Amino acid sequence: MKSICKKISFLSDNFLLRGIFHIPAVEKGPVVIGSHGLLSSGSSPKQIELARRCNDFGIAFFRFDHRGCGKSEGIFNKVTSLDGRRTDILSAIETIRGQGYIGRRIGLFGSSMGGAACISAAGTTEIDSMVVSAAPLRSRMIKRPAEKNKAEYDEKKLSFDISGKLSGINNILIFHGDADQVVPFSNALELYEKAGDTKKLIIQENGDHLMSNKTHQEEFIREAGLWFKNGLFAKV
């Protein structure tokens, strides 16, 4: 399906955030909002490929840089927090709804820290479908991936525990590698156990945090795209 890409800037807590809106050639279809990982950006290959797959199904996709990341405003170690990223997602939803291209149905995708932010955002607004990959439930369980990143963020500002919000999360597809050395696989098991109705856990055998295995990447794009297709076009 043909689609167009549109650059969009919007405000979130007075920070100017920037992103790319992938718009398929359909009238008033659903949209997925993407939230990237802690040290990543909206330009991650995972999000770009998922945006293309969603467009193939007639689903719009908005990928953006959180405050302090990529091309968005803010100094990373001063502005990065779970609350801030949740606000960014909610601001992105409001902005995209105001563009006039989409209907009312909304999906969220979050990778790692982005997954935690999506779960947190889903507790404050209606979300129809969600996909998360390697999402941490508690900040204290995150293991820093490399020594060089030690000074790049403030652990106090990033302190969170969303484990008490999981029962209200529905329609969620969970990906996690069982060899993840950054966010322990136990997070996925707990999320699946405590989440509400309509849920699925895909365990990627020997999978790492970055989903480096090409077969795992292909599985992710295929299954995440179908999850959004089935969830966002389901009969109300």
BELKA-V792541 format. One record per residue. N is the residue number from 1. SS is DSSP state (h for helix, s for strand, l for the rest). PSI is psi in degrees with one decimal (NA if undefined). D_LAST is the distance of its C-alpha to the last C-alpha in Angstrom with 1 decimal. Layout:
n->N ss->SS psi->PSI d_last->D_LAST
n->N ss->SS psi->PSI d_last->D_LAST
This chain:
n->1 ss->l psi->135.7 d_last->24.6
n->2 ss->l psi->145.4 d_last->26.7
n->3 ss->s psi->165.1 d_last->25.9
n->4 ss->s psi->156.5 d_last->27.8
n->5 ss->s psi->132.5 d_last->28.7
n->6 ss->s psi->128.6 d_last->29.2
n->7 ss->s psi->131.7 d_last->31.2
n->8 ss->s psi->133.7 d_last->29.7
n->9 ss->s psi->144.9 d_last->31.5
n->10 ss->s psi->163.2 d_last->30.2
n->11 ss->s psi->140.6 d_last->31.6
n->12 ss->s psi->111.9 d_last->30.7
n->13 ss->l psi->40.6 d_last->33.3
n->14 ss->l psi->7.8 d_last->35.6
n->15 ss->s psi->133.8 d_last->35.6
n->16 ss->s psi->114.7 d_last->34.9
n->17 ss->s psi->150.4 d_last->32.5
n->18 ss->s psi->145.0 d_last->32.2
n->19 ss->s psi->179.6 d_last->29.7
n->20 ss->s psi->126.9 d_last->28.6
n->21 ss->s psi->116.1 d_last->25.4
n->22 ss->s psi->114.4 d_last->24.5
n->23 ss->s psi->115.5 d_last->22.8
n->24 ss->s psi->165.3 d_last->21.9
n->25 ss->l psi->63.0 d_last->22.5
n->26 ss->l psi->158.8 d_last->19.1
n->27 ss->l psi->123.8 d_last->17.8
n->28 ss->l psi->48.1 d_last->15.4
n->29 ss->s psi->178.8 d_last->14.0
n->30 ss->s psi->171.7 d_last->12.9
n->31 ss->s psi->147.8 d_last->15.9
n->32 ss->s psi->132.7 d_last->17.5
n->33 ss->s psi->127.9 d_last->20.3
n->34 ss->s psi->137.7 d_last->23.2
n->35 ss->s psi->119.2 d_last->25.6
n->36 ss->l psi->173.4 d_last->28.9
n->37 ss->l psi->174.8 d_last->31.4
n->38 ss->l psi->-50.2 d_last->34.2
n->39 ss->l psi->17.0 d_last->36.9
n->40 ss->l psi->-158.3 d_last->34.8
n->41 ss->l psi->175.4 d_last->33.2
n->42 ss->l psi->-6.1 d_last->30.3
n->43 ss->l psi->16.6 d_last->32.6
n->44 ss->l psi->141.4 d_last->32.4
n->45 ss->h psi->-34.2 d_last->32.2
n->46 ss->h psi->-45.1 d_last->29.3
n->47 ss->h psi->-38.2 d_last->27.1
n->48 ss->h psi->-44.5 d_last->28.5
n->49 ss->h psi->-39.1 d_last->27.8
n->50 ss->h psi->-36.9 d_last->24.2
n->51 ss->h psi->-43.1 d_last->23.8
n->52 ss->h psi->-42.1 d_last->25.2
n->53 ss->h psi->-41.9 d_last->23.0
n->54 ss->h psi->-42.8 d_last->19.8
n->55 ss->h psi->-36.1 d_last->21.2
n->56 ss->h psi->-29.7 d_last->21.9
n->57 ss->l psi->6.8 d_last->18.2
n->58 ss->l psi->20.9 d_last->17.5
n->59 ss->l psi->126.9 d_last->16.6
n->60 ss->s psi->159.6 d_last->18.9
n->61 ss->s psi->130.5 d_last->20.9
n->62 ss->s psi->116.6 d_last->23.1
n->63 ss->s psi->131.8 d_last->26.0
n->64 ss->s psi->165.1 d_last->28.5
n->65 ss->l psi->123.0 d_last->31.6
n->66 ss->l psi->161.5 d_last->31.4
n->67 ss->l psi->135.4 d_last->34.3
n->68 ss->l psi->3.8 d_last->37.6
n->69 ss->l psi->153.2 d_last->36.4
n->70 ss->l psi->-125.7 d_last->36.9
n->71 ss->l psi->7.0 d_last->37.3
n->72 ss->l psi->159.8 d_last->35.8
n->73 ss->l psi->158.7 d_last->38.1
n->74 ss->l psi->147.5 d_last->39.4
n->75 ss->l psi->119.0 d_last->41.9
n->76 ss->h psi->-56.0 d_last->40.1
n->77 ss->h psi->-8.4 d_last->42.0
n->78 ss->h psi->-23.3 d_last->41.9
n->79 ss->h psi->-6.0 d_last->38.2
n->80 ss->l psi->121.5 d_last->36.3
n->81 ss->l psi->162.5 d_last->34.5
n->82 ss->h psi->-41.2 d_last->31.1
n->83 ss->h psi->-42.3 d_last->30.6
n->84 ss->h psi->-41.9 d_last->31.5
n->85 ss->h psi->-34.2 d_last->29.1
n->86 ss->h psi->-44.5 d_last->26.2
n->87 ss->h psi->-39.3 d_last->27.2
n->88 ss->h psi->-43.3 d_last->27.4
n->89 ss->h psi->-45.8 d_last->23.8
n->90 ss->h psi->-37.5 d_last->22.6
n->91 ss->h psi->-37.7 d_last->25.0
n->92 ss->h psi->-42.8 d_last->23.8
n->93 ss->h psi->-47.1 d_last->20.1
n->94 ss->h psi->-41.4 d_last->21.5
n->95 ss->h psi->-47.2 d_last->23.8
n->96 ss->h psi->-37.6 d_last->21.4
n->97 ss->h psi->-32.8 d_last->19.0
n->98 ss->l psi->-9.9 d_last->22.3
n->99 ss->l psi->-23.0 d_last->23.1
n->100 ss->l psi->3.5 d_last->20.9
n->101 ss->l psi->-22.0 d_last->19.8
n->102 ss->s psi->164.8 d_last->16.3
n->103 ss->s psi->-158.4 d_last->12.9
n->104 ss->s psi->-11.0 d_last->11.3
n->105 ss->s psi->132.1 d_last->10.0
n->106 ss->s psi->135.8 d_last->12.9
n->107 ss->s psi->157.1 d_last->14.6
n->108 ss->s psi->141.2 d_last->18.0
n->109 ss->s psi->132.9 d_last->20.9
n->110 ss->s psi->133.6 d_last->24.1
n->111 ss->s psi->124.1 d_last->27.4
n->112 ss->l psi->-118.8 d_last->29.8
n->113 ss->h psi->-33.2 d_last->30.3
n->114 ss->h psi->-33.6 d_last->27.2
n->115 ss->h psi->-42.5 d_last->25.2
n->116 ss->h psi->-40.0 d_last->26.6
n->117 ss->h psi->-38.3 d_last->25.8
n->118 ss->h psi->-43.0 d_last->22.1
n->119 ss->h psi->-42.6 d_last->22.0
n->120 ss->h psi->-42.6 d_last->23.8
n->121 ss->h psi->-36.1 d_last->21.7
n->122 ss->h psi->-18.8 d_last->18.4
n->123 ss->l psi->-7.7 d_last->20.1
n->124 ss->l psi->-5.8 d_last->20.4
n->125 ss->l psi->160.5 d_last->17.2
n->126 ss->l psi->122.6 d_last->13.4
n->127 ss->l psi->133.2 d_last->13.0
n->128 ss->l psi->-24.2 d_last->10.1
n->129 ss->s psi->146.7 d_last->12.6
n->130 ss->s psi->144.1 d_last->16.4
n->131 ss->s psi->130.8 d_last->19.5
n->132 ss->s psi->151.2 d_last->23.0
n->133 ss->s psi->122.7 d_last->26.4
n->134 ss->l psi->48.1 d_last->29.4
n->135 ss->l psi->127.0 d_last->28.1
n->136 ss->l psi->143.1 d_last->30.7
n->137 ss->l psi->-22.2 d_last->30.0
n->138 ss->s psi->134.2 d_last->33.4
n->139 ss->h psi->-31.7 d_last->35.6
n->140 ss->h psi->-13.6 d_last->38.7
n->141 ss->h psi->-9.7 d_last->37.5
n->142 ss->s psi->129.2 d_last->37.5
n->143 ss->l psi->128.0 d_last->40.6
n->144 ss->l psi->130.1 d_last->42.0
n->145 ss->l psi->-22.1 d_last->42.0
n->146 ss->l psi->148.0 d_last->45.4
n->147 ss->h psi->-34.9 d_last->48.4
n->148 ss->h psi->-18.3 d_last->48.3
n->149 ss->h psi->2.1 d_last->45.1
n->150 ss->l psi->-36.7 d_last->46.6
n->151 ss->l psi->7.4 d_last->47.4
n->152 ss->l psi->-11.0 d_last->44.2
n->153 ss->l psi->159.2 d_last->42.1
n->154 ss->l psi->113.2 d_last->42.7
n->155 ss->l psi->-33.0 d_last->41.6
n->156 ss->l psi->-42.2 d_last->41.6
n->157 ss->l psi->-25.8 d_last->39.1
n->158 ss->l psi->6.8 d_last->36.9
n->159 ss->l psi->127.6 d_last->37.1
n->160 ss->l psi->160.7 d_last->33.7
n->161 ss->s psi->106.3 d_last->32.2
n->162 ss->l psi->10.8 d_last->28.4
n->163 ss->h psi->-22.8 d_last->28.6
n->164 ss->h psi->-3.5 d_last->27.8
n->165 ss->h psi->4.1 d_last->24.4
n->166 ss->h psi->-27.4 d_last->22.9
n->167 ss->h psi->-22.0 d_last->21.4
n->168 ss->h psi->2.8 d_last->18.7
n->169 ss->l psi->121.1 d_last->17.7
n->170 ss->l psi->164.7 d_last->14.7
n->171 ss->l psi->54.7 d_last->13.4
n->172 ss->s psi->133.9 d_last->17.0
n->173 ss->s psi->127.9 d_last->19.3
n->174 ss->s psi->126.2 d_last->22.9
n->175 ss->s psi->139.0 d_last->26.0
n->176 ss->s psi->133.8 d_last->29.5
n->177 ss->s psi->136.2 d_last->32.9
n->178 ss->l psi->-0.5 d_last->35.1
n->179 ss->l psi->21.0 d_last->38.1
n->180 ss->l psi->123.2 d_last->36.7
n->181 ss->l psi->-1.0 d_last->39.7
n->182 ss->l psi->-53.1 d_last->38.0
n->183 ss->s psi->109.1 d_last->35.0
n->184 ss->l psi->143.0 d_last->35.7
n->185 ss->l psi->-25.4 d_last->33.5
n->186 ss->h psi->-25.1 d_last->33.4
n->187 ss->h psi->-41.4 d_last->30.8
n->188 ss->h psi->-40.7 d_last->28.3
n->189 ss->h psi->-41.6 d_last->29.1
n->190 ss->h psi->-42.2 d_last->28.7
n->191 ss->h psi->-45.3 d_last->25.4
n->192 ss->h psi->-41.6 d_last->24.0
n->193 ss->h psi->-40.8 d_last->25.6
n->194 ss->h psi->-16.8 d_last->24.4
n->195 ss->l psi->161.9 d_last->20.9
n->196 ss->l psi->-137.5 d_last->18.0
n->197 ss->l psi->155.6 d_last->15.4
n->198 ss->l psi->87.8 d_last->14.6
n->199 ss->s psi->155.4 d_last->17.7
n->200 ss->s psi->138.9 d_last->20.4
n->201 ss->s psi->124.0 d_last->23.9
n->202 ss->s psi->113.6 d_last->25.9
n->203 ss->s psi->120.9 d_last->29.6
n->204 ss->s psi->108.2 d_last->31.8
n->205 ss->l psi->127.4 d_last->35.2
n->206 ss->l psi->21.2 d_last->38.0
n->207 ss->l psi->140.5 d_last->35.5
n->208 ss->l psi->-178.6 d_last->36.7
n->209 ss->l psi->-35.8 d_last->35.1
n->210 ss->l psi->-0.6 d_last->35.0
n->211 ss->l psi->55.2 d_last->33.6
n->212 ss->l psi->-26.1 d_last->36.8
n->213 ss->l psi->126.1 d_last->36.6
n->214 ss->h psi->-37.7 d_last->35.6
n->215 ss->h psi->-39.1 d_last->33.9
n->216 ss->h psi->-38.5 d_last->31.8
n->217 ss->h psi->-44.8 d_last->30.8
n->218 ss->h psi->-41.1 d_last->29.8
n->219 ss->h psi->-42.8 d_last->27.8
n->220 ss->h psi->-50.7 d_last->26.0
n->221 ss->h psi->-43.8 d_last->25.1
n->222 ss->h psi->-52.6 d_last->24.0
n->223 ss->h psi->-36.9 d_last->21.9
n->224 ss->h psi->-41.8 d_last->20.4
n->225 ss->h psi->-43.8 d_last->19.5
n->226 ss->h psi->-36.3 d_last->17.7
n->227 ss->h psi->-45.0 d_last->15.9
n->228 ss->h psi->-39.5 d_last->14.5
n->229 ss->h psi->-48.1 d_last->13.8
n->230 ss->h psi->-35.9 d_last->11.9
n->231 ss->h psi->-38.5 d_last->10.1
n->232 ss->h psi->-17.2 d_last->9.5
n->233 ss->l psi->9.3 d_last->8.5
n->234 ss->l psi->150.1 d_last->6.3
n->235 ss->l psi->134.7 d_last->3.8
n->236 ss->l psi->NA d_last->0.0
